[in-house]
Amino acid sequence: MFSSVTNHEPASSYGAIIRVLPGIFGDRPKEFQTLADQKELYYTLFSCKGSGKSAKSSSVVGHAEVPLHSIKFPIFRNALIDPQNRAVL
C-alpha cells in the first residue's frame, strides 16, 4: 500500500495529511507518478514523527508530484456521539 503526503505543516500537532492510494502491490512500482495521479481511496492525518517501531511503519520509496485534483485541503468530519447511548450520529 502506498500513500502520498499532500500537506505538511511542521508546527501542526495534527501531523501530515496523506492520500492513501489504490492498490496492493507485491513489488514496489518502478515509477510513482502514474500511481500518484490516480484518485485516492481516502485522506487521513498521519504523524511523520516517531520513534521505535512506529518510525519503521513507513518509509520514503519514491517521489511524485501531487496531482491538481488533490492539492486542495480536504474536508475532515468530526463524528458526534450521543451521550445517552454512545451511538455515533
C-alpha atoms as one frame of an Amber mdcrd trajectory, in Angstrom:
protein
   0.000   0.000   0.000   1.301   3.436  -0.897   0.376   6.910   0.236   1.322
  10.437  -0.700   1.905  13.390   1.636  -0.128  16.311   0.324   0.149  18.879
   3.126   2.567  19.086   5.997   2.874  21.907   8.492   5.800  21.200  10.823
   4.211  23.287  13.613   0.893  21.393  13.384   0.013  18.991  16.170  -2.148
  17.005  13.734   0.659  15.743  11.530   0.739  15.456   7.770  -2.245  14.906
   5.501  -1.725  11.858   3.355  -3.654  10.403   0.440  -3.950   6.627   0.612
  -3.575   5.405  -2.942  -5.378   2.450  -4.533  -3.846  -0.976  -4.973  -1.879
  -3.587  -3.086   1.452  -4.414  -4.665   3.720  -7.432  -4.409   6.647  -5.401
  -5.738   7.476  -1.721  -5.462   6.430   0.171  -8.611   9.373   1.442 -10.633
   7.534   4.683 -11.454   5.294   6.529  -8.991   3.708   9.359 -10.979   1.110
   7.081 -12.615   0.092   5.797  -9.186   0.056   9.301  -7.661  -2.161  10.605
 -10.478  -4.965   8.197  -9.529  -7.928   9.152  -7.344  -7.107   8.441  -3.712
  -9.082   5.958  -1.620  -9.213   8.434   1.266  -7.292  11.119   3.160  -6.072
  10.787   6.720  -3.827  12.501   9.235  -0.501  10.814   9.848   2.282  11.656
  12.253   5.578  11.688  10.382   7.419  11.854  13.696   8.019   8.758  15.695
  10.449   6.557  17.456  10.950   2.876  17.820   8.532   0.615  15.958   6.229
   3.440  14.816   9.093   5.102  12.944   9.530   1.910  10.907   5.867   1.728
   9.863   6.530   3.919   6.829   9.398   4.974   4.605  10.010   7.156   1.580
  10.215   4.963  -1.520   9.768   7.493  -4.309   8.698  10.972  -5.296   5.871
  12.201  -7.498   4.053  15.486  -7.993   0.734  15.828  -6.181  -1.940  15.982
  -8.915  -4.017  19.145  -9.220  -7.208  17.363  -8.124  -5.562  16.528  -4.767
  -3.896  19.805  -3.821  -6.954  21.412  -2.227  -7.137  20.886   1.536  -9.646
  18.059   2.199 -12.648  18.400   4.493 -12.453  16.258   7.602 -15.585  15.427
   9.507 -15.867  15.014  13.250 -18.401  12.480  14.473 -20.904  13.435  17.152
 -21.562  10.855  19.846 -24.936  10.586  21.567 -24.105  10.844  25.306 -27.031
   8.571  26.280 -26.279   5.524  24.160 -22.774   6.357  22.824 -24.018   5.872
  19.231 -22.227   7.791  16.500 -24.617  10.300  14.926
